[in-house]
Amino acid sequence: MNIKFDLSAFKVLIKKLFPPKESVFTLDTTGDGKADSLQIKVKNLILPFSVPKNIELGNFDLGSIDINNFDLSEYATLYLDDNPIKITKDSINIENLKNQLRIYHKGESFNLDDILEGKFSGRMIGFGDTISVLLKLDAKILENLGEGKHAFKIESDLISNFIIDFELDETNMNQKLEPLNT
């Protein structure tokens, strides 16, 4: 049985968790003056919680993923400003992805291997804590993220459409990475 989780009732909450001018940043992580990464910050405004050891959505169990054979396109389609972002197992180099994705919480950093090994699970995310996801992206994708309003959308049979509206300007574009503040 495939159950779809409906997040539509949480649209107001999503806007609070991801304020349009305060949740998405383009970052220069190398110091060369050019943005090379996207940072998405979410502030816990709900209640303290512990990151679960196993994340399950319907028939999808994060703990049973074989990362070397995982094809995100079988579960979801990602869009940036209504342009699909193709993420298939043939289009992604898993070894590169392991270095391109990081999660920050309270000054600690977790890469994809850490997450899959359960090193992020069990962490207490307190009320007011910030979790930051850092994705190193291709320059072509970042070129499409100019000043103005944008939207990141996930379409999936597992959850209802999930949209993060955000706005970029001089305060959140091409910022320098400050790991302790992520």
N, C-alpha and C positions, 0 to 999 in steps of 0.2 A: 504494500500500500504506500503510495507516494503522497505525503502531506505537504501542502504549501503553506508557509508561514506568512501571514499578512502583516506587513509593517506599515500599512497606509495610515493607521490611527496614530502613528508616532511621528507624522510629518512635522508637527510643531516642536516636538521634542528633538527631532533630528536637527532642526534649525538652531535650537539652543545648544546642542552638543557640538554642532559644526557651524558656528557663526560665519556668515559669508566673507567677512573681511579679516577673520582671525583664525581660520582653520587650515587654509592651504597656502603654501609658500613655495616659491622656486628658490633653490639654494645653490650656491657655489661651494662645493665641498672640497675642491682642489686648490682654491686660492688663485685661479687663473683669471678671475673676473667674469667668467661665463657661468650661467646656471647650468647645472648638470643633474640636478635631482629635484624631486617633488616631495614636499613634506606635508603630511596630513596630521593635524593635531585634533584630538578629541579630549574634552574635559569632562570628567565624571560628575554630572550634576544630578544623578539619581540617588544612589545609595552605595555604601561600600560593598564590594563583592570580591570574591576570590576567583581568579582565572581557572576555569574548569580543566581537569586533566584531559577529558575527552569532549570534543565539540561535535555534536550530532544535530543535523537538520534533516528531518525525515529519514530517508534511506542513506543520507550522506554522513559518513563518519570520518572526521579528520584523522583520527588515529589509525585508520586502515589504509591510508593513502600510500601508494608506492610512488614517491616523488619522481622517480626516473621514468615512469610510464603514465604520469598524470596528465590529462588533457583538460584544462580549464574550459575550453570551448564546448565540452560535453555537458557542462553544468551551468554556465553563465556566459552572457555576452556583456562586455564592458564598452562603454561609450564615453568619449570626451567631446562635449559640445555636439552631440548627435553623430559623431564620426566613430564608427566601430574601431576598437583596439583589438586586433587579432592576436589572440594568445592561445596557440595550439601547442601540443607537445613537440611538433616538428619545427615550430617557429621560435621556441625558447631553448636556450642553452642552460640546462639546469645548474651546471657548475657556475656559470655567470650569475644566474638568478640568486644563488646562495650568497653572492657578494653584493648584489644590487638591492636587497631588501633587508632593512633593519627596523627593529622596534625598540623604542626608548621608553623607559619608565624609571623615574627617580634616579636619573644619572647613570643607569645601567643600560647596556646595549645588548640586543639579542638578534642574531642572524637567523636565517631560515633553518639551518641545522639545529641551532639551539631550540627553536620553537618545536621542530619535529621531534626532538629528543625529550621534550617536556620540561625544559629548563625555565620556560615562561609560565607554565601552569603552576597553580598554587599561590601565585603572587597575590597579595591583597592590594586591590585598587581602591584607595580611600576616596571619600567624598572630596571633590576638588582636585584630585590627582589628574595629571595629564598623561595621556599615552600618545606617543608620536610615532608615525610610520614614515620611514624615509625610503624612497624608491629612486635609484639611479635610473635615469631615462635617456633614451636616444635624443640627440640634439633636434631631430626633426619634430618629435612630439613637443618638446619644450618651445620650439619656434611658434607653435600654434597657440601657446599660452601667453598671449600678449595682454596688455592692460585692458581691463574691462571685466564683464560678467561671463562666467563659464559654468558648466555643469558636468559632473561626473556621475554616470548612471550605471547601475548593474541590473540586468534583466536575467531572471532565472526562474526555473520551475520550482526551485526550493523555497524562494522567498518572493514576496511581491516586489515590484520595481523599487529600487533604493536609489534615491537621488541626493547628491550633495551639491547644492548651489554654492558657488564661491565667486569672489571678486578679487582681481589682482590689480594692485597699483604700486607706487614706489615704496610703500611701507612693507610689502610682502613679496616683492619680486627681486630676484638675484641677491638674496640675503646671504650672509656668511653663516656657515654652520657653527653653532655653539652647542656642542654635545651635552654639556651640563644643564643647559636650559631646554633641551628638547624634551 
